[in-house]
Amino acid sequence: MINRVVLVGRLTKDPELRYMGEAQGTPRATFTLAVSRPFTNQTSGEREADFIPIVVWRKKAEDVKRYLTKGSLVGVEGRIQTRSYDDNQGIRKFVTEIVSENVYFLESKGAQGDQLGGQLREQSSDSQSNEDEFKYENVKLTGDLSDDLPF
């Protein structure tokens, strides 16, 4: 049987760390990962996201709490797990979550604040290089080229 999940997204809030079990207990961190869908909404034209609960255990849980904050970009490798419990009113609740085996920190701690500025710098340098490329080849694109595409 295969139960494997790989996700990349951003934390919706700071991770929560609890110690489970007797005495000091086993560290358990939880957080929610916002993962963008690969398409846009047809009515509004905006990207939607899925909000997926993640559980991390032991030393990795302490590292997650220490180094990640709301908005951090991370990769998560793990497995889907389902469980159920009875709430205070005796109603059975079902939970589906990802139990992480690996968490990859995909940006430096200071990169979050610089993210927008970095994207803007990247876009302006990309547009400059594209303009230079067309200028030297004397190529100018005009009109609607969608009819020329093979798909």
C-alpha positions as CSV (number, residue, x, y, z in Angstrom):
1,M,0.0,0.0,0.0
2,I,1.2,3.5,-0.7
3,N,0.3,6.5,1.4
4,R,2.6,9.4,0.4
5,V,2.0,13.1,0.4
6,V,4.3,15.9,-0.8
7,L,3.1,19.5,-0.3
8,V,4.6,23.0,-0.7
9,G,2.8,26.0,0.9
10,R,2.8,28.7,3.5
11,L,1.9,28.5,7.2
12,T,-1.4,30.2,8.1
13,K,-0.2,31.0,11.6
14,D,2.6,30.2,14.0
15,P,3.1,26.5,14.8
16,E,1.7,25.2,18.2
17,L,3.9,23.0,20.3
18,R,2.6,20.6,22.9
19,Y,4.2,17.8,24.9
20,M,2.2,14.6,24.8
21,G,2.3,11.8,27.3
22,E,3.8,11.4,30.8
23,A,6.3,13.7,32.5
24,Q,8.1,15.8,29.8
25,G,6.3,13.9,27.0
26,T,6.9,13.7,23.3
27,P,7.0,17.0,21.4
28,R,4.1,17.5,18.9
29,A,3.8,20.5,16.7
30,T,0.8,21.4,14.6
31,F,0.2,24.0,11.9
32,T,-2.0,24.6,8.9
33,L,-0.4,24.8,5.5
34,A,-2.1,26.9,2.8
35,V,-1.4,25.2,-0.6
36,S,-2.5,27.0,-3.8
37,R,-4.5,25.1,-6.3
38,P,-3.0,25.0,-9.8
39,F,-5.9,26.8,-11.5
40,T,-8.0,29.9,-11.0
41,N,-11.7,30.2,-10.0
42,Q,-13.9,30.6,-13.0
43,T,-16.2,33.1,-11.4
44,S,-13.7,35.4,-9.8
45,G,-10.5,34.5,-11.7
46,E,-8.6,34.2,-8.4
47,R,-6.5,31.3,-7.2
48,E,-8.0,29.2,-4.4
49,A,-6.1,27.4,-1.7
50,D,-6.5,24.3,0.4
51,F,-5.8,24.6,4.1
52,I,-4.3,21.3,5.3
53,P,-3.5,20.4,8.9
54,I,0.0,19.1,9.5
55,V,1.4,17.2,12.5
56,V,5.1,16.9,13.3
57,W,6.6,14.8,16.1
58,R,9.7,14.8,18.3
59,K,12.8,16.8,17.5
60,K,11.4,18.0,14.2
61,A,8.4,19.4,16.1
62,E,10.7,21.5,18.3
63,D,12.6,22.8,15.2
64,V,9.4,23.7,13.5
65,K,8.3,25.7,16.5
66,R,11.7,27.4,16.8
67,Y,12.3,28.4,13.2
68,L,8.9,28.7,11.4
69,T,6.4,31.5,11.7
70,K,3.2,32.6,10.0
71,G,3.8,32.9,6.2
72,S,6.9,30.7,6.1
73,L,7.3,28.7,2.9
74,V,7.8,25.0,3.6
75,G,7.8,21.7,1.9
76,V,6.2,18.8,3.8
77,E,6.6,15.1,3.1
78,G,4.5,12.6,5.0
79,R,1.3,10.5,5.0
80,I,-2.4,11.0,5.3
81,Q,-3.9,9.9,8.6
82,T,-7.5,9.9,9.6
83,R,-8.9,9.7,13.2
84,S,-12.1,10.3,15.1
85,Y,-13.1,11.4,18.5
86,D,-16.3,12.4,20.4
87,D,-16.7,16.1,21.3
88,N,-18.2,17.5,24.5
89,Q,-21.7,16.9,23.2
90,G,-21.0,13.3,22.4
91,I,-20.9,13.9,18.6
92,R,-18.4,11.9,16.7
93,K,-15.9,14.1,14.8
94,F,-13.5,13.0,12.0
95,V,-10.1,14.5,11.3
96,T,-7.9,14.1,8.3
97,E,-4.3,15.4,8.7
98,I,-0.9,15.0,7.3
99,V,1.6,13.3,9.6
100,S,5.0,14.8,8.5
101,E,8.1,12.7,8.2
102,N,10.2,15.7,6.8
103,V,9.7,19.4,6.8
104,Y,11.9,21.5,4.4
105,F,12.5,25.1,5.2
106,L,12.3,26.7,1.7
107,E,13.3,30.2,2.5
108,S,15.6,32.0,4.9
109,K,14.1,33.6,8.0
110,G,14.5,37.1,6.6
111,A,13.2,36.3,3.2
112,Q,9.5,36.6,4.1
113,G,9.7,40.3,4.6
114,D,11.8,40.8,1.5
115,Q,9.5,38.5,-0.6
116,L,7.5,41.2,-2.3
117,G,10.5,43.4,-3.0
118,G,12.4,40.4,-4.4
119,Q,9.5,39.6,-6.7
120,L,9.4,43.1,-8.0
121,R,13.1,43.2,-8.6
122,E,12.9,39.9,-10.4
123,Q,10.1,41.0,-12.6
124,S,11.7,44.3,-13.6
125,S,15.0,42.5,-14.4
126,D,13.1,39.9,-16.5
127,S,11.2,42.5,-18.4
128,Q,14.5,44.4,-19.1
129,S,16.2,41.3,-20.4
130,N,13.2,40.5,-22.6
131,E,13.3,44.0,-24.1
132,D,17.0,43.7,-24.8
133,E,16.6,40.3,-26.4
134,F,14.0,41.6,-28.8
135,K,15.9,44.8,-29.5
136,Y,19.0,43.0,-30.6
137,E,17.1,40.5,-32.8
138,N,14.9,43.2,-34.3
139,V,11.8,41.2,-33.5
140,K,8.5,42.9,-32.7
141,L,5.4,40.9,-31.8
142,T,2.1,42.5,-32.7
143,G,-1.5,41.4,-33.0
144,D,-3.2,38.3,-31.7
145,L,-0.9,35.3,-32.1
146,S,-3.3,32.8,-30.4
147,D,-4.4,31.4,-33.8
148,D,-0.8,30.4,-34.5
149,L,-0.5,28.1,-31.5
150,P,-0.8,24.4,-32.2
151,F,-2.9,23.7,-29.1
